[in-house]
Amino acid sequence: MDGSVWLQLALVFGSIITLMLAVKVVLYFKNKNTNTEMWGTIFEGLTVNTIPQGPLKEPAVFIEKKAKRDGQDDDPPALTTINR
């Protein structure tokens, strides 16, 4: 076999073995009940921007409130005079 074929096989099988060992290490530490917050931070850091966050964002809503001017209240005028 050619040298490049051996190199390609080594890369493929090496990456598979590395992935399997990484999974075993993660499962070991997960089952050992170590620092949960640390593992949450690690997995969050590994998955940054892998899932598009656009659909999860709240839409921007702009509500314009008009300021009332003096004498233009919606309330009916109150009876302020007392008839005696």
Buried (B, 14 or more C-beta within 10 A) or exposed (E): EEEEEEEEEEEEEEEEEEEEEEEEEEEEBEEEEEEEEEEEEEEEEEEEEEEEEEEEEEEEEEEEEEEEEEEEEEEEEEEEEEEE
